[in-house]
């Protein structure tokens, strides 16, 4: 079978993704951690994620996913679920996950806050607000209200802080800020919240995006 994703550099981490907020998390991390990788576009609008070749990497048929040819014990390892990928890459590189036990715990708490809250709620809002053929006011309102609440949680957390944990840029930041930005560039819904209600969040979002390595990561496999 001819591969849809030709590998030019088998010694590098293979990234299978697209420039959505979930995909951006991992490309940003790879750039920030200076890990060599090769990016492959998985066109989820065309159903690439359901191809057998991709399902062998991620049985849940979601982006992103990676294959590290130099995994534990020198054996190749496939990793799916964006939060798990971020943790794996942080532990591999020693970057993005604090070594102090208290800060490490806080980092993981805010990472899971994104994985279990921000991502699903913002994503469902975007689906019903922008993509759903039938506009359902109840659904739009439900997820908009929860997204607004979560932005408020972030606004409170970031008071007096440069980043989410210990003023250190971590995988918690890398996971979360792309979703905030997506409310504007992805869903065209900045006025629905409005984002001006969350000046501290927006300043943090800009601070993240202005990092050179993060900016490179955001440009990978753009939609």
C-alpha positions, 0 to 999 in steps of 0.5 A, spaced: 500 500 500 502 506 498 503 511 504 499 517 503 504 521 508 511 520 505 516 520 510 522 524 508 526 524 515 524 517 519 529 519 524 524 525 526 518 525 530 512 524 525 507 529 527 500 528 523 495 534 524 492 540 522 492 547 524 486 547 528 487 549 536 488 542 538 493 541 532 497 547 534 498 545 541 503 540 539 506 544 533 507 549 538 510 544 543 515 541 538 517 548 536 518 550 543 522 544 545 526 544 539 525 537 537 526 535 530 519 533 527 516 532 520 509 534 519 504 531 515 497 534 513 491 530 515 485 533 512 479 532 517 474 535 512 476 530 507 476 524 512 483 522 512 483 521 519 479 515 518 484 512 513 487 505 516 494 508 516 492 513 520 487 509 525 493 505 526 497 511 529 490 513 533 485 508 533 480 514 535 481 517 528 482 524 531 488 529 530 493 530 532 497 524 533 505 523 533 510 517 532 516 518 536 522 513 532 526 514 538 521 512 544 522 509 551 527 503 550 529 506 543 523 503 540 518 507 536 512 509 540 505 512 537 502 517 542 495 520 541 490 525 545 493 532 545 494 532 552 498 526 553 502 528 547 504 534 550 506 531 557 510 526 553 514 531 549 515 535 555 518 529 559 522 527 553 525 534 552 525 537 559 521 543 557 514 545 559 513 541 565 515 544 571 520 540 576 517 543 582 512 538 585 507 543 587 508 547 580 508 540 576 501 539 579 498 546 578 501 545 571 497 538 570 491 541 573 490 547 568 492 542 562 486 538 564 482 544 565 483 545 558 482 538 555 476 537 559 473 544 559 476 549 554 477 544 548 470 541 549 466 547 551 469 552 546 469 546 540 461 545 541 460 552 541 464 553 535 460 547 532 453 550 533 455 557 532 459 557 525 458 550 522 451 547 524 447 547 518 441 548 523 442 554 528 439 551 535 439 557 539 439 553 546 445 549 544 449 556 542 447 559 548 448 553 552 456 553 550 456 560 549 455 561 556 459 556 559 465 558 554 464 565 557 464 562 564 471 559 563 474 565 560 472 568 567 476 562 570 482 564 566 481 571 567 481 570 575 487 565 574 492 570 570 491 576 575 498 578 576 501 573 572 505 572 565 503 565 564 498 560 568 503 557 572 509 560 576 510 565 571 513 560 567 511 558 560 508 551 560 504 546 556 498 548 560 499 555 556 501 551 550 494 547 550 489 553 552 491 559 548 490 557 541 482 555 543 482 563 546 484 565 539 480 560 535 474 564 538 476 570 533 480 567 527 476 560 527 469 562 529 469 569 528 465 570 534 469 575 538 463 580 539 459 574 542 462 574 548 465 579 548 473 578 548 474 585 551 471 583 557 477 579 559 483 584 558 488 579 562 486 573 558 487 577 551 494 580 554 496 573 556 494 570 549 498 575 545 504 574 550 504 567 548 503 568 540 509 573 540 514 568 542 518 566 536 518 559 537 510 559 538 509 563 532 512 558 528 508 552 531 502 556 529 504 557 522 505 549 521 499 546 517 495 552 517 487 551 515 
